[in-house]
Amino acid sequence: MNPLDRRTLIQTAALVPLQAVRGTAQNSKIRVGLIGAGNRGAYTGTMMHKQPAAQITAICDVNEEQMAKAKERIGAAGAKSYRNYQELLASPDVDAVMIATPVYLHPEHFEAAVKAGKHVYMEKPAGLDVAGCKRVMQIADRADRKLNIAFGFQQRYGGVYVKAKQMLDSGAIGKVREVHGEFLKFALSGSEPPVAPPRNEKEKLEQWKLWRSTFGEVIVETYVHNIDAINWFVGARPLKALGTGGRTVEKRGDLLDHLSVTYDYPDRVQMTFIGSQMTPKFFRSNRERYIGEKGFIETAREYWTYSTGGAPVTERSGQDITNDAIAEFVRRVSEGKPENTGVRAAESTLTAILGQMAIDKKREVSWEEMMRSA
């Protein structure tokens, strides 16, 4: 590591501690209700329950067995059980809710939680279509400003990302000229048997990850993490997109198993994004790279790297950055310093939908055309 790189890294590290200690201005814990007790809900619910200033006091799911497993995994045996999310939201013993339900239910559940006056932490994306995202934006705009409204875009809070963004904003790599993102992972082997479309609500819930009508294309549900981080770093949303994609090995549902999209941002900045669900089990690459006139910055959930001419400098994260996001949510609620991220979460989701539309239409699609579509 050359002296300049080392000095710059130390200065940046001093600006934002990677794992800052979170305090609370209240003696009592925030009472949190979990809506959606599947794998993701139980995972993030466990992180929430471990926060010193919060605890899971209620869990809602239509599947009682799944709810029982979530209680055990979270360590919240005393949490009250609900089969109806409206009943949980009506409880005066719940201060905040975590929403980890299927994507197609997000706008409905978000609206109900905000109207019930609860602080909200909702998993991404905001919705699966333009109409759903517009609904989320309208509800967020009308929400009580005392409510803390956050979405599961962890990169916004992860220490490694915050440091990388500070480095970018400092001008260390100069003006950004191009951006690249990728999320390549193993999610299917191609040997999975096809399934018939769901015939009832039970099958719809069981198969929601296989169909666009319940999941939203994979760029919307999964790759939106990268897209949100890129919008944040670039400081804008794209003007238009052009993309392609296909189904090479996937036999189930109607989702793509690979895709590529080029987005045009203001000031002649282009971003290319590639995604795949069919890599070998041992291969995974999930990162973003910003190329400037004087250097580059690369970000990922596990690390960040940069170089301005010397050997690249890398710092690793000490934990899953989801912890950072949840800790920040709890801190803001505890200290009465709310933020409302509903509009920006919807815009990042709409950026992913723009890419999906460009793939579907097999031509360039503008932001305005997308927004007029619903």
N, C-alpha and C positions, 0 to 999 in steps of 0.2 A: 504494500500500500504506500503510495507516495505521500509526502508530508501534507500537500494541499488537500488531497482526498481525505486523509485522516482528520485534519483540522475541520474541514467542512462537515464531515459526518458528526463530529463531536458537537459542533455548534448547533447543528440541526437537532440532535438528540436532546440538547438542553432546552429546546423550545417546547417540546411535548413529550413527557415521559411515556415510554412504551406501555407501561401498565400502571397508570396513575391510581393512587389510593382514592377510593370513592367515599365521601362522607355523607352524612344525612343530618337534616335539620330537625328531624322528628324523633321522638323516642319510640313510637309504635311503628310496626312494620306495615308496609303497603300490602293490602290484601288483594291477591291476583287470582282471577278466574281464567282457566284455560279452556278455550272452545276449540275442540278438535284434538283428540288424544291419540292420534296416529304416531308413527315413528318420529316425524319432525316435531310434532307438538310435545311429545314426551321428552325429546332431546333438549329443546329450548326451555321447556318447563322445568327441567332439572337444573339448568343454569340459573333460571329465575329464582327457584326455591333456595339455591345456595347463596344468593345475594344477602348480605347481612341485614339490609333494610327492606326485604320483601319476602313473601311466602305465598305458595300456592294454597289457597283455601277452598277452591271450588273447581271442579272439572266437569265438562259437558261433552258427551259423545253419544251418538245413536247406538253404538255398540258397547254393551255393558262389559263384555269380556275385555275389550280393548281399554276401556276406562279403568278397569281393575288393574291391568298390567301397567298402565301409565302411573297410577298411584304408587305402585310398588317401585317402579323405576325412579320416579321423582323423589320418593321418600316422604310422600304426603298422605299417609294413611288416613289422617283425620279430615282430609278435604271432602267437602260435601259433593255428592254426585247429582248430576242433572242429565236428563235425556233431551230436554228442550232448552235451547240457548236463550230464548226469551225469558225463561224463568230465572236463569242465572243472571241475566242483565238486570232483572227487576230486583235483585237482592241488594239490600242496603249494606250488606256485609262484604261487598266486593267493590274495591276502589278502581281497579284497572283490569283489563282483559288482554290476554294473548290469543290472537285468532290464527289458528293453524288448520283451517278447513280446506277442502278442495277449491281450486282456483275459481271455478264458476260461481261459487257462493261468496266470494270475497266482497263484492260491492254491497250485497244485501246485508251481510254480517257487519261490515264496516258501518253502514248507515245506522243499523240498529244500535250498535255500541255507542256511537257518537250521540245519538238521540237520547240514549239512556244516561248520558253524562259520565261515561267511564273514560279513563285514560286508555289509549289503544296502542298495542304493539301488534301489528299484523304482518304475517309472512308475505313476501313478494309472490307474484306481481300484484299490482293494484286490481287488475281484472284480466279477462282474456280477449276482450274486443274493445273497439273505440267507444261504444255506448257505455260499457261498464266503467271505463277509465274516466269518461266525462262525468258520470254519476259520482265517482269517488272525488273528483275535483270540486264538484258543486257542494257535496256534503262537507268536505274539508274547509271550503271557503266560508260556510255558514256555521262551522263548529264554534262552540264556546272557546274563547282564547285562553281560558284557564286549563283546558285539557291538553295533555301531552300526547301528540299523535306521531307515532314512529312506524316505519316499515322495516322489514328484515333485509335491508341493504347494508350488510355489515361493513363493507369496505369504507363507508363514510365515517366509521368510528374506529376502525382497526388502527392501532398505533403505527404499523408499518406504512399504511396508506396515508395517514395524516402527515407523517414525516416526508414521504415522497411528494405529497402535494405542496408542502412548504418549500421543498427544494425546487419544484417546478416553478412556483410563484416567485421565488427569489431571483429567477432569471439565470440560474446556474447553467442550464443547457441551452439558453437562448430561446428564440421563437420556435414553437413546435411546428414542424413541417409535415409530419405524417404520424399516424397512430395505427397500431396493429393490436388486435385482440384475438385470443383463441381459447376455446374450451373443448379439449379433445379427451374423451374418456371412454371406458368400457361401461356400457349400460345394457347391451344385448349381444348375444352370440349369433343370432340369426336362426337358431334352432328352436326358438320359442314358437309354439303352435298358434295359428290364427284363432281368433275368438269372434263369435257373432256379436253384433251390436247389442247393447243392453236393452232388455225388454221392460224393465220396471226400475223403480227408484233404488232398490237394493242392488241390482246389477250395475246401475249407473254409478253408485258410490264405490262398488268393488272395482270397476274398470275405469275410473275417472282419469287415470294417468295414461290411457291409451288413445283418447279421442280429443280432437281439437275442441269439440263443443263443451268439454268439461275441463280440459287441461290447458288449452291454448297451445299453439305450436311450441316446440321445444325451445326456440329462440325467445319466446315470451315467458315461459315458466322457468327456464334454467339459465340461459345465456344472458338474461336481463341483468344478472349481477354484474357482469363485465361491462355491459352497456351503460348501466347507471354510473359505474366508476369512471368510465370514459367521458360521459356527459359532464360529470363533476370536474374532472381534470381539465377538459377543454373549455369549460365554462359556458357551454351552449348546448342546444339541441340541434340535430342535423336539419338540413334544408330538404334533402331528398335522398333516395336510396335506389340501388340496383342490385339484384341478387339472383342466386340460383340454388337449387338443392334437389334432393331426391331420396329414394328408398332403395338401398342396395341390398340389405339383408333383412330389414324389418318386414314381418308378415302380419303383425297384429295391428289393430286400429287403423288410424289414418295419419300418423305423425311421420315427419321426415327423420331419417337417421344421419343425414349430413347436410350441411348448407354453407354458403359463402355469401356475404353481403358487403358491398362497398357503400359507405355513407359519405355524403358531402356536407361538411360543416362550414360555418362562416369563415371568412378570411382564407379561402382556398385550402383548407385543411381536409384531407381525405382520411377516412378510417376504414381499414379492411378488417372484417371479422370472419373467422372460420370456426365451425363447430362440428363435432362428430360424436356419435353415441356408440360407435362400433370398433373402437381400437382394441388391441389385445389387452388382456386383463392386467398385464404388467405396465402398460403405458398410460400416462395421464399428463396433460399439460394444460394448465389453467392460469393465464397471465395476460397482462396488457403491457405494451411498450410504446413509449413516447420518444420520437426522434426529433431532436432540435438541431439548430445550426452549430451548437458548440458541444453537444453530448447527447446522452440518452438516459432515460429512467425506465426501469422495468418494475412492475408491481405484481404481486401475487398474495394470496391469503397467508402464505407461510414466510414471505420475505419481501424485501425490496432491494434493488440494485441500481447503481448509477455509475456513470463515468463521464468525465469531462476531458478525457485525453489520456489519463493514466490507467493503471490497472483497475478494473471494476471493483467497487466497494459494495459489499453485501451485508445486510443485517437481517437476522431471522426473528420472527415473531415468537413469543414465549408461550402462546396459547391460541386456541381457536378464536379468531377475531369476533365470533358471535358473542363471546363473553364481553368484549368491549362494548358492543352495541347494547346489550342488555344492561350492563352496568351504567351506561350513559342514560338509558331510559329511566332506570330506578333513581339515579341521582337527580334528574330533572324533576321527576314527580316529587321526590322527597324535599327538594329545596324550593319547590314552587317556581321553577324556571322553565316553563314548557316551551316546546317547539312544535310546529305543525308542518310536517313534511308531506302532507297529502298530495299537494299539487306536483311537487317535484318527483314523487314516487310514480304518479300517474304519467308524467311526461317521459320518464325513463321507460315505463311499460309501453307507452305509445311509440317510443323509438324502436322498441323490439317489434311491435306490430307493424310499423312502417317497413321494416325489413321483411317481415312475413308477407306483406302485400306485394312487395316488389318481386319476391320469389314466385308468388302465385300468379301474378299478372305477366311475368316474364318480360318486364320492361321497367323503365325508371318511374318511380312514384314520388311525388312531392309531399311535404308535410301537409300542405293545404288540401291536396286531394284526399289524403287519408282522413283528415279531420272532417271533411265534408261527407264522408262515406256513412256517417251515422249521426 
